[in-house]
Amino acid sequence: MAIADNLQQVTSQLKGTSARLVVVTKTHPVERLQEAYAAGARIFGENRVQEMAAKQPELPADVEWHLIGHLQTNKVKYIAPFVHTIQSIDSLKLLLEIERQAARHNRVIAGLLQFHIAEEETKTGLTLPEAEEILRSEEYRALRHVRLTGVMGVATFTDDEDQLRREFRTLRGYFDKLKALYFADNDTFREVSMGMSADFPLALREGSTLVRVGSAIFGARG
Ligand SMILES: *Cc1c(COP(=O)(O)O)cnc(C)c1O
């Protein structure tokens, strides 16, 4: 099916929720992103810095770029001029570098704390105590050019629905706890980024506000 039809099909499943769609464009050439843009997509997710930086000038300026893959501190500078949200924040060190680079461009960059929710050891992300340690630190409180807007997680690659539901609930629980303890009067802390092509309807039922969908829109990656 054409990108526009697939996009329409995914978007229709968000109706009745307040969730938004992050169209995951990694590995796909710019022409396919332009096709998705023409069909109405405005939030694009990439997981590699170089790829995102190469594509960004080719798309209209109203695209919201989200970095969804692991980010090394020495690469923040390449996306700091334009990135809207870094969904993969997993250390205080990274937050401090985002602050530094965003300040150079007089910008505020949004960020999500990425949590480890999957069973697999390989998937990266914070534990709840690690996140709380960051949020309680003096350095975090002094940040002016990075604003945490929520949490993100990547579930286990499985079709076991009970397990997926458990993992999504865990992330939602982390969000609720952090919201109550650290962001109670902060309306901008509101995002729970979870759900991909195979499991986003389930993630929506568990309270996702940002679904990250690639292959259901563009087909399998080559
Ligand atoms: C690739 C990727 C996605 C999208 O995966 P699909 O299965 O193609 O929808 C979502 N989140 C992250 C972090 C990814 O790396």
Ligand as a Chemical Component Dictionary entry (heavy atoms), coordinates in Angstrom:
data_LIG
# 
_chem_comp.id                   LIG 
_chem_comp.type                 NON-POLYMER 
_chem_comp.pdbx_formal_charge   0 
_chem_comp.three_letter_code    LIG 
# 
loop_
_chem_comp_atom.comp_id 
_chem_comp_atom.atom_id 
_chem_comp_atom.alt_atom_id 
_chem_comp_atom.type_symbol 
_chem_comp_atom.charge 
_chem_comp_atom.model_Cartn_x 
_chem_comp_atom.model_Cartn_y 
_chem_comp_atom.model_Cartn_z 
_chem_comp_atom.pdbx_ordinal 
LIG C1 C1 C 0 12.839 1.618  14.748 1  
LIG C2 C2 C 0 12.224 2.088  15.998 2  
LIG C3 C3 C 0 10.828 2.224  16.118 3  
LIG C4 C4 C 0 9.855  1.853  15.016 4  
LIG O1 O1 O 0 9.836  0.489  14.803 5  
LIG P1 P1 P 0 8.755  -0.186 13.791 6  
LIG O2 O2 O 0 8.648  -1.576 14.279 7  
LIG O3 O3 O 0 9.347  -0.073 12.438 8  
LIG O4 O4 O 0 7.501  0.572  13.920 9  
LIG C5 C5 C 0 10.320 2.728  17.308 10 
LIG N1 N1 N 0 11.131 3.062  18.340 11 
LIG C6 C6 C 0 12.473 2.945  18.262 12 
LIG C7 C7 C 0 13.295 3.335  19.434 13 
LIG C8 C8 C 0 13.060 2.460  17.097 14 
LIG O5 O5 O 0 14.402 2.337  17.038 15 
# 
loop_
_chem_comp_bond.comp_id 
_chem_comp_bond.atom_id_1 
_chem_comp_bond.atom_id_2 
_chem_comp_bond.value_order 
_chem_comp_bond.pdbx_ordinal 
LIG C1 C2 SING 1  
LIG C2 C3 SING 2  
LIG C2 C8 DOUB 3  
LIG C3 C4 SING 4  
LIG C3 C5 DOUB 5  
LIG C4 O1 SING 6  
LIG O1 P1 SING 7  
LIG P1 O2 DOUB 8  
LIG P1 O3 SING 9  
LIG P1 O4 SING 10 
LIG C5 N1 SING 11 
LIG N1 C6 DOUB 12 
LIG C6 C7 SING 13 
LIG C6 C8 SING 14 
LIG C8 O5 SING 15 
# 
